[in-house]
Amino acid sequence: MTVKSEGMELVITRVLNYPRELVFKAWSEAEHLKRWWGPKGFEIHVAQLDFRPGGFFHYNMQSPDGIQMWGKFVYQEIQAFEKIVWVNSFSDELGNIVRAPFSDLIPLEIHNAVTFSENNGITTMTLCSRPVNATEEERSFFEGMFESMQEGFGGTFDQLEEYLADHS
């Protein structure tokens, strides 16, 4: 996995030894997402998944010690097997956008794009993330979190890889 900052954008690339169609399916179906998405060790409960532009993924994350947080993706663009673009935020149980429970400086909304390319059955997955409508203070905080986000996404993508190994 490689991570770099391009201006205010976090870019993470992971190479997976699985076909692109399988990797894309893991991102696009509730039954798959709940088994690997989120921080390592958290249990994911899917409230709703409407995988289409304008649709959303609304979910609850529960830590091993019982702390619960809600999150939401609002899908903007989907190109089957190639690209998924969404805006991610913390939410309440009704899907309303809320501040992150652990910091008031995390931007309310993060624009994400994940692309998938395949070469001989090996998929390169690249995630690009940047704040949306953030204050200068929020943007600066976001950029200061790159190392932490690298670790967080690293754990999440490890879970994806483990899940794919069990379902390929």
N, C-alpha and C positions, 0 to 999 in steps of 0.2 A: 504494500500500500504506500502510495506517495501522497504527501500533503504539501500544498503551497498556497501562499496568499497572492492573489492577483488583484492589487488594489484592495478593495474591501470585500473580495470574494474568497471564500474558502473552497479549495478544489481538492477532492480526495479521489484517488483512482485505486481500484482493486481488480486484480485479474483472478477470474474464477475458472476452474477446470470443468465447466459445465456449459451446455449449449445456451445460446442467448434466449431462445424461446422458454426454456425452463426457468432461467433467472428472471425474465420478465414476468412470468406467471407467478413467481414468488412475491413480486411487488404488486400484483394486480388482483389478487383474490384474498378475501378475508380469512379463509381457512389457513392460508399460508402466512399472511402477514402476522397473525396473532401468535405464531410459533417462533418468529425470529425478530420482529421489529422491536425497537426500544432498548433501553439500557440493559446491560447484562444483568441477569438475575431478576428482572422485573417480569411480572405476569401481565399479559396484554388481554384486555377484554374488548371486543369489537362491538360498539353500539350500532354503527351503521357504516356500510361501504357502498358507495354509488360511484363506481369506477368509470367516469366519463368526464369530458370537459364540462365544468360547471358543477360536477358532483363533488362528494366529499367522503373522507374517511374520518370517522369520529370514534375515538378509542379512549380507554381508561388504562392507565399504567399503575400497577401496584408493586411497591418495593417488597423485598423479603420481610421487612419489619412492619408492613401494613400501611405505609404511607401511600396515598392515592393521588394521582394527578391525571387530568384529562388533556388530550391533545386533539388537534384537528388538521387535516390536509384539505385544502380546496383545490381541486384539480383544474389546471388552466389549459393544458395541452397534453394529448396522448397520441403517440405514433406507435402503433403496435410493434413490439419487439425492438424498438429503437430509442424511444424517449418518453419520459414522464416529467411534466412540469407542474409544480404545485406550490401553494403558499401554506406554510406550516405555522401553527400558533398553539399556545396553551389555550385551553378553553375550560368552561364549566361543564357540568353534566348536560346542559341544554344546548351546548355548542357555541355559546357566546365567547368571544375572544376575551381572555383575561391575562393579567401579568403572570409571569413565571412565579411559582410559589417561593422560589429561593433567591430571586433578585429582581428589583424594580428596574434594573438597567438593561436587561435582555430585551431586544426589540420585540414589539408585539407580534410582528409578522416577519417570517423569513422566506424568501423566494428560493426554491430549490429546483434544480433540473438534474435528472439522472439520465445518462445516455448509455446505451448498450451496443457494443460492436463485437462481432464474432470472427474468429480466425481458426479454422480447423477444430471446431467444437470448444474452443476456449473463448470465454467472454470477458471483455474489458468493460468494466462498469465505472463511469466517472460521475461523481456527484459534485455539483457547484452550488454553493449557498451564499446568499447575501441578504442583508437587512432590507426591508421594504418600509418606506416612509418613516425612517428612524431619525432621531435627533443625533447631533454630532456626538453627544455623550454615549448614546446607545450604540452607534457605529463603532466608536472607539472601544467600548466594552466588548462588543462582538469580536472585533479583531484581536483583542487581548485574550479571548477564549479559544483561539485556534488550537493551541496545544491540548487543552481539555477536550475540545470537540474531536480532535484527532483520536484521542483515547476512547471517547464515547462511541464515535462511529466505528472505530476499530473493533470494539467489543460487539457492536451491533452487526457489523459485517462478518465477524467471526461466527456469530450465531447463524447468519444467513448461510455461510459456507457449511457449517455443521448440519443445518436443516437440509440443504441441497444434497449433501452426502447421504443422508437417510432417505431421500425421496427421488433419487435419480435411477 
